[in-house]
Amino acid sequence: MKAWQISKFKSPLTLIQKNIPIITSPNDLLIKICASSINPLDIQMKEGYGQNIIQVMRKLNGILTGIKQPDLPLTLGRDFSGVICDTGLNVKSYKFGDEVWGTLGVQRTLGTQSEFTTASYKSVSLKPNNIEHFEAASLPYIAMTTFSSIVNTNFPLSLKLFCNYESDNKFFNKTHDNSQYYDHTKNVNDDLTEEKANKKSSPDYTYTEIMDSGDGNKDCLDDILIKNIQNKNILIRAGSGGISTFVVQLMKAYNAKNIVVLCNPHSFDLMEELGAYHTIDYKASDVIQQSRILGPYDLVYDAIGNKFSSSTSSNLDDRHSIKSYMNLLRPYNKSKYITVSSPLLSNADKYGVFPLGLGKSFLDYNYESIRALMKGNLFYYGYYMPNAHFMRRLTQLVESGKIKPVIDRVFRFDDLPRAYEYFGDKGLSKKGKIVIDNTKASPPD
Ligand SMILES: NC(=O)c1ccc[n+]([C@@H]2O[C@H](COP(=O)([O-])OP(=O)(O)OC[C@H]3O[C@@H](n4cnc5c(N)ncnc54)[C@H](OP(=O)(O)O)[C@@H]3O)[C@@H](O)[C@H]2O)c1
């Protein structure tokens, strides 16, 4: 099969020929990738940012599952839409030919920018039947980040989500059988016939199961979404990229009272079409005042954090600091500030993971948290977490038409380096996601 990979951090992507992976965990599926997408995490992983934390996660995962993964070579890509070519022995709910979509944990070195990959069945679901693969690939990573960051506002559940990361490990998964991963007498067939690929399993879940995912994890997701969104005044500080185009639709689907989006003026129309009631130019000198007029807010959802503010405070920096937007929350109301722009990875890169990196992140969290608590409000960091339960909810939201993929541009698989250049072009204001379509043939040389 063909796969894009890097053999060193900060090095160019190279297209290589390698063996189709074999299933090494009983929970895994072998997937033929039809499409994937690019996320800021891919750029970070390519450059080696966040490596200290990712290495710890790989080591932990190695201890828990008995499967060691090297840091390099690395194939990027965390989300996909594709077709199942084979299943591990624990997989009862999917079969050969099922069209699925999902995400991979950051510990996996064979990502989705490849012709095949392996993924845990506990981080996928059946693909919605009303969209194409290239559209589907734009959603899983941003949706898993959004759902898990909102679930993070419920402590027992967020701890459970963390402990069940990909739900693949032998301590939390009592049925894990390491003695036999996979029946090697079965054929791995990369040449799926249309007939087989079209044969879909009937979904192995019902709505009740989604509400109670069977692992004692009484759902929750809907309750938490309703509690945080319904009838609330919400400010989204995330532009018009992947996260924002998903979050605004989710807020609309869960009946927010008012949705204000800070973005580039080029995207005002798009964001209003997706559900924003008001749009404000995030670069405007009076962006804080304009946002205040439409407040106070019950929830600020932020993907920018303090990234563009400097330590020397000035009025201009106020437009880019958590502090300024936190002041717009409705006071003494347990209003929530959720940001997915946490300093965890950068602190671990700068100071190492233990004890300084984690210690500094804990202090950063406490600093913002105390600031929020002083006004009777709450502050949370959110993180990307793969989860099948969330994926099934996402399938329903897409099939009911409440969430639609928003795609800036589609690149062919062979054109992947150009897609990364385009993604990294700071001068370009993108609208939605950049997607890689593996099903489009390359033009002849
Ligand atoms: N913690 C996690 O696990 C996690 C997971 C996913 C994403 N994230 C983080 O979330 C961020 C957004 O992700 P994404 O996928 O949406 O990225 P993206 O598709 O690259 O979009 C970023 C958007 O932010 C806008 N922007 C830049 N500065 C802004 C500001 N000061 N105020 C408002 N908007 C601003 C950009 O606007 P223009 O380019 O149009 O000017 C662009 O539309 C990234 O930094 C990523 O690292 C974290």
The ligand as an SDF file (V2000), in Angstrom:
LIG
                    3D

 48 52  0  0  0  0  0  0  0  0999 V2000
   -7.0300   20.6140   22.6860 N   0  0  0  0  0  0  0  0  0  0  0  0
   -7.2740   19.8550   21.6510 C   0  0  0  0  0  0  0  0  0  0  0  0
   -7.2930   18.6230   21.7450 O   0  0  0  0  0  0  0  0  0  0  0  0
   -7.5680   20.5260   20.3370 C   0  0  0  0  0  0  0  0  0  0  0  0
   -8.2330   19.8110   19.3380 C   0  0  0  0  0  0  0  0  0  0  0  0
   -8.5610   20.4750   18.1520 C   0  0  0  0  0  0  0  0  0  0  0  0
   -8.1370   21.7880   17.9480 C   0  0  0  0  0  0  0  0  0  0  0  0
   -7.4600   22.4270   18.9350 N   0  0  0  0  0  0  0  0  0  0  0  0
   -6.9940   23.8060   18.7250 C   0  0  0  0  0  0  0  0  0  0  0  0
   -8.0770   24.6160   18.3050 O   0  0  0  0  0  0  0  0  0  0  0  0
   -7.6060   25.5880   17.4000 C   0  0  0  0  0  0  0  0  0  0  0  0
   -8.5680   25.6850   16.2300 C   0  0  0  0  0  0  0  0  0  0  0  0
   -8.6130   24.4410   15.5370 O   0  0  0  0  0  0  0  0  0  0  0  0
   -9.2750   24.3950   14.0990 P   0  0  0  0  0  0  0  0  0  0  0  0
   -9.2580   22.9920   13.6480 O   0  0  0  0  0  0  0  0  0  0  0  0
  -10.5590   25.1350   14.1060 O   0  0  0  0  0  0  0  0  0  0  0  0
   -8.1700   25.2530   13.2840 O   0  0  0  0  0  0  0  0  0  0  0  0
   -8.2960   25.9930   11.8660 P   0  0  0  0  0  0  0  0  0  0  0  0
   -9.2180   25.2170   10.9910 O   0  0  0  0  0  0  0  0  0  0  0  0
   -6.9210   26.2750   11.4320 O   0  0  0  0  0  0  0  0  0  0  0  0
   -9.0410   27.3900   12.2040 O   0  0  0  0  0  0  0  0  0  0  0  0
   -8.4830   28.3740   12.9930 C   0  0  0  0  0  0  0  0  0  0  0  0
   -9.3880   29.6120   12.8740 C   0  0  0  0  0  0  0  0  0  0  0  0
   -9.0540   30.5300   13.9130 O   0  0  0  0  0  0  0  0  0  0  0  0
   -9.2270   31.8350   13.3890 C   0  0  0  0  0  0  0  0  0  0  0  0
   -8.5260   32.8030   14.2610 N   0  0  0  0  0  0  0  0  0  0  0  0
   -7.2060   33.0810   14.3300 C   0  0  0  0  0  0  0  0  0  0  0  0
   -6.9940   34.0040   15.3030 N   0  0  0  0  0  0  0  0  0  0  0  0
   -8.2010   34.2970   15.8540 C   0  0  0  0  0  0  0  0  0  0  0  0
   -8.6430   35.1420   16.9020 C   0  0  0  0  0  0  0  0  0  0  0  0
   -7.7850   35.9020   17.5840 N   0  0  0  0  0  0  0  0  0  0  0  0
   -9.9670   35.1810   17.2150 N   0  0  0  0  0  0  0  0  0  0  0  0
  -10.8590   34.4060   16.5360 C   0  0  0  0  0  0  0  0  0  0  0  0
  -10.4920   33.5780   15.5250 N   0  0  0  0  0  0  0  0  0  0  0  0
   -9.1870   33.5230   15.1930 C   0  0  0  0  0  0  0  0  0  0  0  0
   -8.6930   31.7290   11.9760 C   0  0  0  0  0  0  0  0  0  0  0  0
   -9.2250   32.8170   11.2480 O   0  0  0  0  0  0  0  0  0  0  0  0
   -8.7010   33.3460    9.8030 P   0  0  0  0  0  0  0  0  0  0  0  0
   -7.6130   32.3990    9.3500 O   0  0  0  0  0  0  0  0  0  0  0  0
   -9.9340   33.2750    8.9550 O   0  0  0  0  0  0  0  0  0  0  0  0
   -8.2380   34.7360   10.0080 O   0  0  0  0  0  0  0  0  0  0  0  0
   -9.2590   30.3730   11.5620 C   0  0  0  0  0  0  0  0  0  0  0  0
  -10.5580   30.5230   11.0190 O   0  0  0  0  0  0  0  0  0  0  0  0
   -6.1830   25.1890   16.9990 C   0  0  0  0  0  0  0  0  0  0  0  0
   -5.2790   26.0560   17.6160 O   0  0  0  0  0  0  0  0  0  0  0  0
   -6.0000   23.8150   17.5660 C   0  0  0  0  0  0  0  0  0  0  0  0
   -4.6730   23.5860   18.0100 O   0  0  0  0  0  0  0  0  0  0  0  0
   -7.1650   21.8370   20.1190 C   0  0  0  0  0  0  0  0  0  0  0  0
  1  2  1  0
  2  3  2  0
  2  4  1  0
  4  5  1  0
  4 48  2  0
  5  6  2  0
  6  7  1  0
  7  8  2  0
  8  9  1  0
  8 48  1  0
  9 10  1  0
  9 46  1  0
 10 11  1  0
 11 12  1  0
 11 44  1  0
 12 13  1  0
 13 14  1  0
 14 15  2  0
 14 16  1  0
 14 17  1  0
 17 18  1  0
 18 19  2  0
 18 20  1  0
 18 21  1  0
 21 22  1  0
 22 23  1  0
 23 24  1  0
 23 42  1  0
 24 25  1  0
 25 26  1  0
 25 36  1  0
 26 27  1  0
 26 35  1  0
 27 28  2  0
 28 29  1  0
 29 30  1  0
 29 35  2  0
 30 31  1  0
 30 32  2  0
 32 33  1  0
 33 34  2  0
 34 35  1  0
 36 37  1  0
 36 42  1  0
 37 38  1  0
 38 39  2  0
 38 40  1  0
 38 41  1  0
 42 43  1  0
 44 45  1  0
 44 46  1  0
 46 47  1  0
M  CHG  2   8   1  16  -1
M  END
$$$$
